[in-house]
Amino acid sequence: MSDTTDGIRQRLLDTTKAIYTDAPMTGVTMEEVAKATGVGRATLYRYFKNRDDLLLAVIEREAVLIAGRVEKRISKIDSPGEYIIEGMVQAMDEINKSALLSSILQPGNGAVVNRLLFESDRLVNIGLEIMLPVVQRAQQTGKLKTNMSFELLVEWILRILTSLVTVPSKQLNSKRAVRDMLYATMLPVLEG
C-alpha cells in the first residue's frame, strides 16, 4: 500500500506531534521522527528541511485547529476590541488544553519559542488571516481606533498571548483575571 504525498506528510506531522507531546524540546531528532513514522530520513527531509521546519508545521496545524474552535466561540461578538480580547482568552484556554502546545510553550523554552513563532511569518500569517475580516470591518465602521498597522497589531496580540501562556503569573491565575487585565490594558488602545 503506497501513501500519497499528503498522507506521508500528515503521518510525519502526527508522529512529530506525539513525540513532542511527550519529549523535551531539545531531545527530538529528525532520525527519531523518521524511524517512528516508518520512513527513511531522506523522505523526511523531502518534506521538511530541518527540525524547526517540522516543528513549526506541527504548531501551525495545531494553531489552525485552535483558531477554528475559538472563532466558533466568539463569532457573535460585534465589538472588535471585545472580539480580539475574548479571542485571546479563549485561545489561551485552548492552548492550555493542547498537550502539544503546553509541552512546547513551557517556561524555559522562550528562546526556542521566540525563534519558531516570531522569526517565521507562518504563525503571524495565521493570525492575519483570522483577524483580517474583523479588523477590516472594524476599520470601515470606525470602531477600531488604533493607529497601528494591521501586521503590527496582530504581532502585538500574538506576543501578548505568547507571554501570557509562557510566563506564569500569580496575579493572572484565572480566565477572569486575564480577561480583566486585557480589557483594562488593550481595550483603550483598540477602541480609544
Steps between C-alpha positions, in 0.01 A plus 500: 500500500653830398439829676412815319730796545244666727452176691872469572518865605204457736655185652825691557309782667294259714811312611687822577206629701494180706875511559510868597204456730705253704859620450699809592544755221870436454486122517328423169703419191399474136625141503268419790201645314586312180543171685178543701308582182649206311666705227861566412675820601523601133121483476462716810743757359301513174207636699678708764840667466588471872362441848374859540313478169337175610408629846366825356277302262362303795440819702342667197257212451407509870458880486260474207286247689499718811416810297199321352368402843558849639331663200187291558485615864542871428335539160195682640703776672448829318750727675848464339684562827283252683539250214880524516518482879252216534681322217823527698337366815346208311828434314685482833246249622543289185880524511501385862279203405735400215753245623728591210495876552517467878814292455658745256397825670644413839700755697864452409429443131480875432793519257372205296143630504611847395707358215215282378214746540649836417792432267258330265200671346293183491319536834470876470336437160244269665417782741473741209257273316282452806488865600492665156120496456441626854755780477385606152137513614601689814706750303215557251250568778745713697481269804873423501692809606859374509748661266712184485543328168304179467818288499636672811166462677495125435861456610430702818203276579700181433787622718264579788330162459835318491614685811180420686539131418875465562564731796306393808345769720358477849260786423379367165404158630148474352319576177315776681824667615649479150180632344486793744865589435455484122189717511677756719816515289400417144149635457610865529765440233261315268187711534630831631 
